[in-house]
């Protein structure tokens, strides 16, 4: 594309990020205006913009389905009940409560997409905080950090990790042997930072547990049905794509949502209109507009030019490349969602390796199924760590961050860009240092 379009796409993207960072505009309004600017100045047509949204239908369908599923059974008061039990199990101690959030979130995010896990677990956090009289925003941010980091523990824990792993033909078992320790180290960094970043919550203690409310489950029979639907949905999330006739997670989420609406309506637990009215449409619209903004950068060649510049800086020094990729991809991923980022960067990384004589031209063929030389694999591992952990840096760095922000707003508080940055930048920086060290020492 001509330089003018690339400049407009870049300036628009930066302006949207700055508007969100400075909180001059609501993040959804900023993203919507930015996407429409690209259409009105003819960087892309409205049809092309809708195509970029349509290409990301799976993400939107997954989020919508899980949102409806969670909201449909909210009137049973299950979230308030579970929240109270978590406080009791933590014996009213802030440090035990935070460690409990880490312990619950980590294994689930190892097998489910992090944003999905946040949608399922985050509604528990505001009731917990309300019962013990603390701010729920830091607890939500902690859950997001764990969700993003735990995705590195398995090949299927994060979409970006899976995309890179599939490109280099690494198996589930091979991933566990080579890279899972890196995910464990990322979680260890969070645990080590808890007494520092979350000092007030770490020291907090509720001395009289009898003050806690004791909510009871409303309509336990309906909750049992909902629990059955949820179990089936979770099982299909993990196993559905391995069936003889594969069932994709977005289709599973939509079917779960349809069954939840059916149960809620037929049992008179709630109305369909009420449930759909409470869906976090703001978050869904933000994602749609983000796909358009990233599409503008892709269409005008901005992302490819940045990648070419990185290749010039790296040269053929693999050792330097490992470190540069972890930090550059990490920083980019803190402001650009990691899925479109790795999709754009993967072919460019392969092209760089071919140009440097480290791979043959046959590796550029999307249908190539051979093994990659061991000496180049750490570059792809570095991309996995950077893309996944970079999402902990800012509020817009990962889909799970935006989901948590939406849940916070629905619960009466906003997660400001600055507040997230206060926790996110130290966490991301230390995690990237540890990850770069792991890649260099391990490989």
C-alpha positions in Angstrom: 0.0 0.0 0.0 1.1 3.6 -0.5 2.9 5.4 2.4 -0.1 7.6 3.1 -2.4 4.8 4.0 0.3 3.2 6.2 0.8 6.5 8.0 -2.9 6.9 8.6 -3.3 3.4 9.9 -0.3 3.8 12.2 -1.4 7.2 13.5 -4.9 6.0 14.1 -3.8 3.0 16.0 -1.4 5.0 18.2 -4.1 7.6 18.8 -6.6 4.9 20.0 -3.9 3.5 22.3 -3.1 7.0 23.7 -6.8 7.8 24.2 -7.2 4.6 26.2 -3.9 5.1 28.1 -4.9 8.7 29.1 -8.5 7.7 29.7 -9.7 10.6 27.6 -12.2 8.2 26.0 -13.8 5.0 27.0 -11.8 2.2 25.4 -14.8 1.0 23.3 -15.5 4.5 22.0 -11.9 5.0 21.2 -11.6 1.7 19.3 -14.9 2.3 17.4 -13.9 5.8 16.3 -10.5 4.5 15.2 -12.0 1.8 13.1 -14.5 4.2 11.5 -11.6 6.6 10.7 -9.9 3.9 8.6 -13.2 3.4 6.7 -14.0 7.1 6.2 -10.4 8.0 4.9 -10.5 4.9 2.6 -7.7 2.9 4.2 -10.2 0.1 3.8 -13.8 -0.2 2.7 -16.6 -1.0 5.1 -16.8 -4.5 3.4 -13.1 -5.1 4.1 -13.6 -3.9 7.7 -16.5 -6.4 8.1 -14.3 -9.1 6.6 -11.7 -8.5 9.2 -14.4 -8.9 11.9 -15.8 -11.9 10.2 -12.3 -13.6 10.0 -12.3 -13.4 13.8 -15.8 -14.8 14.3 -14.5 -17.7 16.4 -13.2 -15.4 19.1 -16.4 -13.4 19.2 -18.6 -16.5 19.2 -16.6 -18.0 22.0 -16.8 -14.9 24.2 -20.5 -14.3 23.5 -21.4 -17.9 24.3 -19.5 -18.0 27.6 -20.9 -14.6 28.6 -24.5 -15.9 28.1 -23.8 -19.2 29.8 -22.4 -17.5 33.0 -25.1 -14.8 33.1 -28.0 -17.2 32.7 -27.4 -19.0 36.0 -26.4 -15.9 38.0 -29.9 -15.7 39.7 -29.2 -19.0 41.5 -26.7 -17.0 43.6 -24.0 -19.6 43.0 -21.3 -17.0 42.6 -22.1 -15.4 46.0 -22.1 -18.8 47.6 -18.8 -20.0 46.2 -17.2 -16.6 47.0 -18.2 -17.0 50.6 -16.8 -20.5 50.8 -13.5 -19.3 49.3 -13.1 -16.6 52.0 -13.9 -19.2 54.7 -11.3 -21.6 53.3 -8.7 -18.9 53.2 -9.5 -18.3 56.9 -10.0 -14.6 56.2 -6.3 -14.1 55.3 -5.5 -12.0 52.2 -2.4 -13.9 51.3 -4.3 -17.3 51.4 -7.0 -15.8 49.3 -4.6 -14.6 46.6 -2.7 -17.9 46.6 -6.1 -19.7 46.3 -6.9 -17.6 43.2 -3.5 -18.6 41.8 -4.1 -22.3 42.6 -7.6 -22.4 41.1 -6.9 -20.4 38.0 -3.6 -22.1 37.0 -4.7 -25.6 36.2 -7.9 -24.4 34.4 -5.9 -22.0 32.2 -3.5 -24.8 31.3 -6.3 -26.5 29.3 -8.8 -23.7 28.5 -8.2 -20.4 26.7 -7.3 -17.7 29.2 -10.1 -15.3 28.3 -12.6 -18.2 28.7 -11.3 -19.0 32.1 -11.5 -15.3 33.2 -15.2 -15.2 32.0 -15.9 -18.3 34.1 -14.1 -17.3 37.3 -13.9 -13.5 37.4 -17.6 -13.1 38.4 -16.6 -14.7 41.8 -14.2 -11.9 42.6 -16.5 -8.9 43.2 -18.7 -10.8 45.7 -15.6 -12.0 47.6 -14.3 -8.5 47.8 -17.6 -7.1 48.9 -18.0 -9.6 51.6 -14.6 -8.9 53.2 -14.6 -5.2 52.5 -11.6 -4.8 50.0 -11.2 -3.5 46.5 -11.8 -6.2 43.9 -9.8 -4.6 41.1 -6.4 -5.8 42.3 -7.8 -9.3 42.7 -9.2 -9.3 39.1 -5.8 -8.0 37.8 -4.1 -10.9 39.7 -6.4 -13.4 38.1 -5.7 -12.0 34.7 -1.9 -12.3 35.2 -2.3 -15.9 36.3 -4.6 -16.7 33.4 -2.2 -15.2 30.8 0.8 -16.9 32.3 -0.6 -20.3 32.9 -1.4 -20.6 29.2 2.3 -21.3 28.6 2.1 -24.5 30.6 0.6 -26.6 27.7 0.3 -26.3 24.0 -3.4 -25.6 24.1 -3.4 -23.1 27.0 -3.2 -20.0 24.8 -4.3 -19.5 21.2 -1.0 -17.7 20.3 1.0 -20.6 21.8 -1.0 -23.1 19.8 -0.6 -21.1 16.5 3.2 -21.0 16.9 3.4 -24.6 18.1 1.3 -25.8 15.1 3.6 -23.9 12.7 6.7 -25.7 13.9 4.9 -29.1 14.3 5.6 -29.6 18.0 3.4 -32.2 19.7 1.6 -31.8 23.0 4.0 -34.2 24.8 7.1 -32.5 23.2 5.8 -29.1 24.4 5.4 -30.4 28.0 9.0 -31.6 28.0 10.5 -28.5 26.5 8.5 -25.5 27.5 6.1 -26.2 30.3 8.8 -25.3 32.9 8.8 -21.8 31.4 5.1 -21.5 32.1 5.7 -22.7 35.7 8.4 -20.1 36.1 6.1 -17.4 34.9 3.6 -18.3 37.6 6.4 -18.4 40.1 7.3 -14.8 39.3 3.7 -13.8 40.0 3.8 -15.6 43.4 7.1 -14.0 44.3 5.7 -10.5 43.5 2.5 -10.9 45.5 3.9 -9.5 48.8 5.4 -6.6 46.9 2.8 -5.5 44.3 -0.2 -6.5 46.4 1.2 -5.6 49.8 -2.0 -4.3 51.4 -4.0 -7.4 50.3 -1.2 -9.7 51.3 -1.3 -8.4 54.9 -5.1 -8.0 55.1 -6.9 -10.2 57.6 -10.6 -10.7 58.5 -10.6 -11.5 62.2 -14.3 -12.3 62.6 -15.6 -14.8 60.0 -19.0 -14.8 61.6 -19.6 -11.4 60.0 -19.7 -13.0 56.6 -23.1 -13.4 55.0 -24.3 -16.9 54.4 -26.0 -16.9 51.0 -28.1 -19.9 50.0 -28.4 -21.4 46.6 -31.6 -20.4 44.9 -33.3 -23.1 42.7 -30.7 -25.8 43.3 -32.5 -28.1 40.8 -31.9 -25.5 38.0 -28.3 -25.0 39.1 -27.8 -28.8 38.9 -29.0 -28.6 35.3 -26.8 -25.7 34.6 -23.8 -27.5 36.2 -24.4 -30.4 33.9 -24.4 -28.1 30.8 -21.2 -26.4 32.1 -19.4 -29.7 32.6 -20.3 -30.9 29.1 -19.2 -27.6 27.6 -15.8 -27.7 29.4 -15.2 -31.3 28.3 -16.0 -30.4 24.7 -13.7 -27.4 24.9 -10.8 -29.8 25.7 -11.8 -32.9 23.7 -14.2 -31.7 21.0 -11.7 -31.0 18.2 -10.3 -34.5 18.6 -13.6 -36.2 17.7 -14.0 -38.0 14.3 -16.3 -35.1 13.5 -14.6 -32.1 15.2 -16.6 -29.7 17.3 -14.9 -26.3 17.6 -14.9 -24.4 20.9 -16.9 -21.5 19.5 -19.7 -23.9 18.4 -19.6 -25.5 21.9 -19.9 -22.1 23.6 -22.9 -21.1 21.4 -24.7 -24.4 22.0 -24.0 -24.0 25.8 -25.5 -20.5 25.6 -28.6 -21.8 23.8 -29.2 -24.6 26.4 -28.7 -22.1 29.2 -31.2 -19.7 27.7 -33.6 -22.6 27.2 -33.3 -23.7 30.9 -33.5 -20.2 32.3 -36.6 -19.4 30.3 -38.5 -22.6 30.7 -37.8 -22.7 34.5 -38.7 -19.0 34.8 -35.4 -18.4 36.5 -34.9 -15.3 34.3 -36.1 -13.9 31.0 -34.2 -14.2 27.7 -34.3 -10.4 27.3 -32.8 -9.8 30.8 -30.0 -12.2 30.1 -29.1 -10.8 26.7 -29.4 -7.3 28.0 -26.7 -8.0 30.6 -24.2 -9.4 28.0 -21.1 -7.3 28.0 -21.7 -5.8 24.5 -19.1 -3.1 25.2 -16.3 -5.7 25.3 -17.5 -7.5 22.2 -17.6 -4.3 20.2 -14.1 -3.3 21.4 -12.8 -6.6 20.1 -14.5 -6.1 16.7 -13.0 -2.7 16.3 -9.6 -4.0 17.4 -9.6 -6.6 14.6 -10.3 -3.7 12.2 -7.4 -1.6 13.5 -5.0 -4.5 13.3 -6.3 -5.3 9.9 -5.4 -1.7 8.8 -1.8 -2.3 10.0 -1.6 -5.6 8.2 -3.2 -4.3 4.9 -0.9 -1.3 4.7 2.2 -3.3 5.4 3.1 -1.7 8.7 3.5 -4.9 10.6 5.7 -6.5 7.8 7.9 -3.4 7.7 8.4 -3.6 11.5 9.4 -7.2 11.2 11.8 -6.5 8.4 13.4 -3.8 10.5 13.8 -6.3 13.3 15.4 -8.8 10.9 18.0 -6.1 9.9 18.8 -5.4 13.6 19.1 -9.2 14.4 21.2 -10.2 11.4 22.2 -13.9 11.6 23.0 -13.9 15.4 20.6 -16.5 16.8 21.6 -15.8 20.4 20.8 -12.2 20.0 17.7 -13.0 18.1 16.3 -15.1 21.0 16.6 -12.2 23.4 15.3 -9.6 20.9 12.3 -11.6 19.9 11.2 -12.2 23.6 11.4 -8.5 24.4 10.3 -7.0 21.1 7.3 -9.4 20.7 6.6 -8.9 24.4 6.4 -5.1 24.1 4.4 -5.3 20.9 2.0 -7.8 22.5 1.4 -5.4 25.4 -0.4 -3.1 22.9 -1.4 -5.4 20.0 -3.5 -8.5 20.7 -1.2 -11.6 20.5 -3.3 -13.7 18.1 -3.1 -11.3 15.1 0.5 -10.4 16.1 1.8 -14.0 15.9 -0.2 -14.7 12.7 1.5 -11.7 11.1 5.0 -12.4 12.5 5.3 -16.1 11.9 5.7 -15.9 8.1 8.1 -13.0 8.5 10.2 -14.9 11.0 10.4 -17.8 8.5 11.3 -15.5 5.7 14.1 -14.0 7.9 15.5 -17.5 8.6 15.4 -18.4 4.9 17.1 -15.1 4.0 19.8 -15.8 6.6 20.4 -19.2 5.1 19.2 -21.0 8.3 16.2 -22.6 6.5 15.6 -23.8 3.0 12.9 -22.1 0.8 10.7 -25.2 1.2 9.9 -24.1 4.8 7.9 -21.1 3.5 5.3 -23.5 2.0 2.3 -23.6 4.4 1.9 -27.3 3.7 5.4 -28.2 4.7 5.4 -31.0 7.3 9.1 -31.7 7.9 11.1 -31.0 11.1 12.6 -27.7 11.7 16.4 -27.6 12.5 16.9 -27.6 16.3 19.1 -24.5 16.2 16.2 -22.3 14.9 13.4 -23.7 17.2 14.4 -21.4 20.2 13.4 -18.4 18.0 9.8 -19.7 17.8 9.9 -20.6 21.6 10.9 -17.0 22.3 7.9 -15.8 20.2 5.6 -18.0 22.3 6.9 -16.5 25.6 6.9 -12.9 24.3 3.5 -13.0 22.7 1.8 -14.6 25.8 3.5 -12.8 28.7 3.5 -9.4 26.9 -0.3 -9.4 27.4 0.3 -8.8 31.2 1.8 -5.4 30.4 -1.2 -3.1 29.7 -4.9 -3.2 29.9 -5.2 -3.8 26.1 -2.5 -6.4 25.9 -4.7 -9.5 26.0 -8.3 -10.5 25.5 -8.6 -11.7 29.1 -7.6 -8.2 30.3 -10.5 -6.6 28.4 -12.9 -9.3 29.6 -11.9 -8.6 33.2 -12.3 -4.8 32.6 -15.8 -5.4 31.3 -16.7 -7.5 34.4 -15.3 -4.9 36.7 -17.4 -2.2 35.0 -20.5 -4.3 35.2 -19.8 -4.6 39.0 -19.6 -0.9 39.5 -15.8 -0.1 39.1 -13.4 0.6 36.3 -10.0 -0.9 35.8 -8.1 2.2 34.7 -5.2 1.9 32.2 -2.9 3.5 34.8 -3.8 1.2 37.6 -3.4 -1.9 35.4 0.0 -0.5 34.3 1.1 -0.1 37.9 0.8 -3.9 38.4 1.4 -5.0 34.8 4.7 -3.5 33.8 6.7 -4.8 36.7 5.1 -8.3 36.3 5.7 -8.3 32.5 9.3 -7.0 32.7 10.4 -9.6 35.3 8.5 -12.4 33.4 10.2 -11.5 30.1 13.6 -11.5 31.8 13.0 -14.9 33.3 11.7 -16.2 30.0 14.6 -14.9 28.0 17.0 -16.5 30.5 15.1 -19.8 30.3 15.2 -19.9 26.5 19.0 -19.1 26.5 19.9 -21.6 29.3 17.6 -24.4 28.3 18.3 -24.3 24.5 
